[in-house]
Amino acid sequence: MSTRLVGGHLQQALFNLPPGDFAKGERGIAALAGREAEFRAGVETALAYAHETGVKRLHMMAGLADPDDATAQATYRASLAYAADALAPHGIELLLEPINGKDMPGYFLNDFDRAAAYVRESGRANVRLQFDMYHCELIHGDVAGRLKALFPLVGHVQIASANGRHEPDDQGPDYPKLFALLDALGYDGFVGCEYRPRAGTSPARPAAGPAGRGVMPPFAWPVLVADIGGTNCRLALVEHAGAQPVPLARIATGSQATPEAALESVLILAVAGPLEGRVARLTNASWTFDGPVLGRALGLEQGLLVNDFEAQAASLAVLGDGDVTTLVAGDPEAGGTRLVLGPGTGFGAAALVTRAGRSVLVPTEAGHIGIGPEDPTEEKIWPALAAGLPRVTVEALLSGDGLVRFHRAVAASSGLREPDVSAADVTTLALDGEPAALMAVICFWRLLARVAGDLALAFKATGGVYLSGGIVPRL
């Protein structure tokens, strides 16, 4: 099973603890007195499977018993405690799922409120509710109301039509509204499609692209995305199309000699440097990315190598209101050019240009544009800013090193003793009100606003200007 999951680029969401003799009608043993030893052995078996498959959620089936029977209740509580404590050191959640009496007559856990009570009274953070909307509809109705009330306890969601447990339809529940509610509540877990397709299953086929246009083959999900700059290589997993990236790791770029040494598997690379054909070189670090060589070294089926801000420009096409924070409100032109820029280890910028219904990504090397002082404040500190630089560029000042350079220049022009600080230190000192650091951040912001305005004019960015990069969120 583990080999098939890896080979198919799949992640298994969960599985059940051993349910007893299913062929003889048993539906779990957690509430069955006298079966405690078997239950505990089943937990150990499930743990072994979880380690092999990488599963982080296990569902504990209760069994067929009277939910009001005191012995069954005590047995169920003891089983829950044992399983939860056994799974917790491995980072695995224990899920409790209420099941309706029509599909499973006599099932012990047949009420969502009672299941929630067991979750709460357990006092264990890894005990969660498996919220099957189909069962909720048949047991209680008002799926939305119970989802809102019980959401803090929910660890997994499942769906099906209330009409024959087929794929979702207009017979209820109202899944468009329920999915919108899940988004509003901030649910970021799996949604299991636990239903019986009316027409049976069929092999998945890639959708055809628009006639006459070249269409890139779809990626095999999940996809590992790497945002690679001069300081850090950040990795995230996108489990399926439209899913939010799940952060995995951050690797110091300088800690590894080559990208192959840093990455065991990668499908998309967004690289902070110019792309020449199928090769990219980091501007502020020593790594070189040769697409074909990297693909062969890592055994990849396919990959995409792009400039980091080119990738961010592509994201502008799908950003929603909740994905951005407005600094200066405006009236963006529909279909207007959008620009994204920002400082990090270096400085990047790219544009998304839309013409005749088609979008084109325009990467730049704007960080290497020359720049000079514009007002008396900048003229006063400019000699110190330019010291040691053969040429003053945007990236020399609007970057992590640039923020340190601003701090040094402000301290020198004010006759202050400048401590040996990093960009992160300057940010912290500014938040604490240290005068030189605070003025350095102000000068940094003013220059960033000037450069953003100049680039907006150059690109005629009537669709909006977006700030990104590793430094701006910290300021």
Helices and strands as residue ranges (DSSP letters): H 2-7, E 15-16, G 22-24, H 36-53, E 57-59, H 70-87, G 88-90, E 93-96, H 112-122, E 127-132, H 133-139, H 143-150, G 151-153, E 154-159, H 175-185, E 191-193, E 223-228, E 232-238, E 246-252, G 253-255, H 259-262, E 268-271, E 275-276, E 279-281, E 288-290, H 291-298, E 304-307, H 308-315, G 321-323, E 338-343, E 347-355, E 358-363, G 366-368, H 376-386, H 394-397, H 400-413, H 423-431, H 435-459, E 464-467, G 472-474
